[in-house]
């Protein structure tokens, strides 16, 4: 795993943990959509798209 991929994996874990702790509601629902898109992009090895979606998920929870 490259250092960039390792950072992305750490971000995925961090965002998932934040999502797990978030209260049920529209922010959590929106964040889930972005997180799922990040998972799909990560599977396709598209780090730029993965990071974009993780950023969006984080901000959806704010």
Secondary structure, 3 states (H helix, E strand, C coil): CCHHHHHHHHHHHHHHHHHHHCCCCHHHHHHHHHHHHHHHHHHCCCHHHHHHHHHHHHHHHC
